[in-house]
Amino acid sequence: MELDYTEIGRRIARRRKELGRRQVEVCEQAGINDKYLSCIERATSIPSLEVVMKLAMALDTTPDEFLTGTARNPGNEWRNIAELMRGMSPNQLQLAKSFLTWLLEQKL
């Protein structure tokens, strides 16, 4: 599965604008640099899974909305998962990313 980072950036920007939020506000909530968010929205930087999760939390949506264009789980379960990931080491995040990628490929 190939990710279209240009489209991901557009989805993030669209969601931010829907909420009437400025980049700097979203960055403060997500704990990232505002220049980085600008680069993500323009697809000149590729966000990590952790950053996608942080942006989803800051923009009150699910990572699915950014990655696939649809928010599948409107409940708060994704927030619980994001909180679990927040405390992970880089190696654990890489493993989680690999698992999530594999899981998306499964026909369950």
PLY file of the C-alpha trace (Angstrom):
ply
format ascii 1.0
element vertex 108
property float x
property float y
property float z
element edge 107
property int vertex1
property int vertex2
end_header
0.00 0.00 0.00
1.52 3.28 -1.11
0.72 6.38 0.90
0.08 9.59 -1.02
1.77 12.20 1.17
0.47 15.06 -0.96
-3.08 13.92 -0.28
-2.34 13.32 3.41
-1.05 16.89 3.68
-4.17 18.20 1.94
-6.41 16.26 4.30
-4.61 17.62 7.35
-4.84 21.18 6.02
-8.51 20.73 5.09
-9.38 19.44 8.57
-7.46 22.27 10.23
-9.29 24.85 8.11
-12.68 23.18 8.74
-12.08 23.78 12.44
-10.91 27.35 11.80
-7.56 26.64 13.43
-4.23 28.27 12.66
-1.13 26.16 12.15
0.51 27.55 15.25
-2.47 26.53 17.42
-2.48 22.98 16.09
1.28 22.72 16.53
1.10 23.81 20.15
-1.48 21.11 20.88
0.39 18.44 18.93
3.79 19.41 20.30
5.39 19.96 16.90
7.06 22.88 15.14
4.77 25.09 13.02
7.26 25.02 10.14
7.08 21.22 10.24
3.28 21.28 9.94
3.56 23.63 6.98
5.97 21.19 5.32
3.65 18.26 6.03
0.68 20.10 4.54
2.72 20.89 1.41
4.13 17.33 1.28
7.74 18.47 1.53
8.11 16.47 4.77
6.80 13.00 5.55
5.21 12.74 9.01
5.95 9.81 11.28
3.10 7.68 12.57
3.50 9.38 15.94
3.07 12.83 14.35
-0.01 11.68 12.42
-1.49 10.45 15.70
-0.66 13.72 17.47
-2.21 15.76 14.65
-5.32 13.60 14.69
-5.71 14.22 18.42
-5.11 17.96 18.02
-7.66 18.13 15.18
-10.21 15.92 16.96
-10.35 13.19 14.36
-8.88 9.78 13.64
-5.64 9.08 11.78
-7.79 7.30 9.16
-9.12 10.65 8.03
-5.61 11.71 7.06
-4.30 8.36 5.82
-7.32 7.07 3.89
-9.72 10.00 3.75
-12.34 8.45 6.05
-12.74 8.58 9.80
-13.88 5.04 10.62
-14.08 4.98 14.40
-15.89 8.08 15.61
-15.48 6.98 19.24
-12.51 7.80 21.42
-10.76 4.43 21.22
-8.15 5.87 18.84
-7.24 8.41 21.52
-6.46 5.57 23.92
-4.21 3.99 21.31
-2.51 7.33 20.64
-1.84 7.75 24.35
-0.28 4.28 24.50
1.98 5.18 21.59
3.00 8.49 23.12
5.22 6.68 25.65
6.84 4.30 23.17
10.50 4.26 22.26
11.52 4.77 18.61
11.97 0.99 18.24
8.52 0.32 19.67
6.97 2.94 17.38
8.63 1.32 14.37
7.26 -2.06 15.41
3.79 -0.56 15.94
3.95 1.05 12.51
4.95 -2.27 10.93
2.11 -4.03 12.70
-0.45 -1.41 11.70
0.71 -1.54 8.09
0.38 -5.33 8.13
-3.05 -5.07 9.78
-4.30 -2.67 7.10
-3.29 -5.19 4.44
-5.36 -7.98 6.01
-8.84 -8.71 4.75
-10.59 -9.07 8.09
0 1
1 2
2 3
3 4
4 5
5 6
6 7
7 8
8 9
9 10
10 11
11 12
12 13
13 14
14 15
15 16
16 17
17 18
18 19
19 20
20 21
21 22
22 23
23 24
24 25
25 26
26 27
27 28
28 29
29 30
30 31
31 32
32 33
33 34
34 35
35 36
36 37
37 38
38 39
39 40
40 41
41 42
42 43
43 44
44 45
45 46
46 47
47 48
48 49
49 50
50 51
51 52
52 53
53 54
54 55
55 56
56 57
57 58
58 59
59 60
60 61
61 62
62 63
63 64
64 65
65 66
66 67
67 68
68 69
69 70
70 71
71 72
72 73
73 74
74 75
75 76
76 77
77 78
78 79
79 80
80 81
81 82
82 83
83 84
84 85
85 86
86 87
87 88
88 89
89 90
90 91
91 92
92 93
93 94
94 95
95 96
96 97
97 98
98 99
99 100
100 101
101 102
102 103
103 104
104 105
105 106
106 107
